[in-house]
């Protein structure tokens, strides 16, 4: 049995705690920089701020925070820790050529098909579909019910919104946000926010 400390005492943290328990491992408690978080969260102790991680260095850690920038900052801050990869027992993960990086979270009902490579500290949310031969770089977040068809590339720290779809053989560069329900039918080469069907860059009016 692995003993795990969760970084982030919020809604996402509750889901990650549930995954850890369902996987047969133990949640030791939470660390969170929000000083207004109560001492007990979701039935588990809040054991201090993130900088207290050194007191628990013998345990494993997982970051339960949706924001990719914050996840990356914390991952770089925690030196010498072992990262826990949280995979819900009700996720479907192919046993053929799939790689899942350390610290990644795969939630209930997610499907990851053959030949897909997923980086570190990613989130594959509830009911998401990641088809065959995809490549997801570090810190990617595939939201609830999003679908990536075959041979899709998603660059570092990009976010695929709730219910969004990416057509097969497309690439999304690093640092993109694909809006809820958007449909990507052409590769995206410039970082930005993309919305609509088909997905187009959201342009901000000049101030």
N, C-alpha and C positions, 0 to 999 in steps of 0.2 A: 504494500500500500504506500502510495506517495503522499507526502504531506505538503500542502500547497498554500502559499500566501497570495491573496488577490490584491492587486493594485487598482483601486477605484471602487469606492463604496457607493454605487449608484445602481440604477435599473439594470444596466448591462452587467454589473457585478453580480446581481442576484442570479441572472441567467447562467453566468459562468460558474457560480457556486453550485447550482443545480447540476450542471454538466459534470463537474468534478465528482460530486457525490454519486451520480448515476454511473459513472465510470469505475466506481469502487474505490475512489481515493478520498483523502480527508482534507477538508477546508480548515486550516488553522485559524485564519482570520483575515482581516482587511488592513491595508495601509491606505491613507487618504490625506491629502494636504488641506482639505476643507475642515477647518477646526470646528465647524458647526455640526459635523456628522456625530450622531450619538455614539456612546461607548459600545453599544450593541446594535449591529445592523444585520437584518435578515437572520437573526439568531446566532450570529457569529461576532466575536470581539473585534473592535477596531483598535489596533495595537499601536497606533501612532501615525506619523506622517511618513512620506516616502523615504525621507532620509534615515529613518530607523531601520531600513532593510538590513543593515549590517548585523543587527541583533538576531536575524533569522537566516543568516547566510547558508546554514546547513540544509535549509528547506528548498523547495522549488517555488518559482514565481510565475504568475501570469498577469498581463496587463488587461484590465477589463474597462477600457476607455475607448469610445468610438472615434474620437478625433485623432487622425493619423499623425498630425504634428506633435501632439502631446504623447502619443504612444512612442514615437521615435525618440523624443527627448528623454522620456523615462527609461527606455531601453538602453540608451547611451549612458544614462546616469548610474544605473545599477551595474557595478563592475563585479565580475567574477561570480555571478549567480547562475543557477541552473534554471532554464526556462521550461515551463510545463506546457505541453501541447494538449489542449482540451478538445476532445472529440466526443460528441454526444453518441451514446449507443444506438440511437435511432437515426443517425446519419448513415448514408450509403456511400462508402468509399471503396472504389475499385482496388483490387489487389494486384492489378496489372500496371506497373510502371508509374504509379502515383508517388509523388514526394510532397510532404507537408512540412514546412519549416518550423523550427522551434518557436514556441510562444503563440502559435496560431490557434484560433478558436473556430471550431466547426459545430454549428448548432443543429438542433433536432430537425429532421426532414430534409436536410441539405443533401445534395447528390454531387459527388465528385467522380467523374468517369475516367476511364483508362488513359494513361499517358500524360496526365495533367501534373504540372509542377507548380506548387504554391510556396511562396516565400515565407519569411519570418514575420511574426506578429501581424498576420492577416486576420480578417474576420469573414467567415462564410456564414451568413446569417440564416435564420430559420427558413426552410423551404427553398433556398437558393439552388440553382442548377448550374454546375460548372462542367461543361461537356468535355469530350475527349481532346487531348493534346493541347490544352490551354496552358499558358504561362502567366502566372500572376506574380509580380515582383513584391518585395517587402512592403508591408503596411497597407496593402490593398484591402478595401472593405466592399464586399458584395452584399447588398442589403436584402431584406426580407423579400422573398419571391422573385428576385432578379434572375435572369437567365442569360448565360453566356453559351452560345453555340460552339461548334467544334473549331479548334485551331484559332482561338482568340488570344491575343496578347494584351495584358493590362499593365501599364507602367507603375512605378513605385508611387505609393500613397494616393492612388486614384480611388474614387468612391463611385460605385455603381448604385444608383438610388433604388428605392423600393419599387419593385415591379418592372424595372427597366430591362430591356432586351438588347443584346449585342449579336448581330448576325455573324455567321461563320466567316473565318479567314480575315477578320478585321483586327486592327491594332489601335490601342488607346494609349497615348503618351502619358508620361508621369504627371502627377499633379492635376488631374482632371476630376471634375464632378459631373456625373451623368444624372440628370434630374429624374425624379420619380416618374415612371411610366414612359420614359423616353425610349426611342428605338434607334440604335446606332446601325446604319447600313453602309457607312463609309468610314475608313480609318481616320482617326483623329490625331493630328500631328502637332497641334498647338494647345498648350495648357489653358484651361478655362472651364466654364460651366456650360453644359450642353443640355438643351431641353427640346421636347416636341417629337413629332413623328413626321418625317425623319428628324433625328436630333440635329440641331443647329446651335452654334455658339450664342449664348445670351450676351447681348451687347448692352453695356451700361450707357445711358445718355450722358453727353458731355455736361459737366457742371458749369 
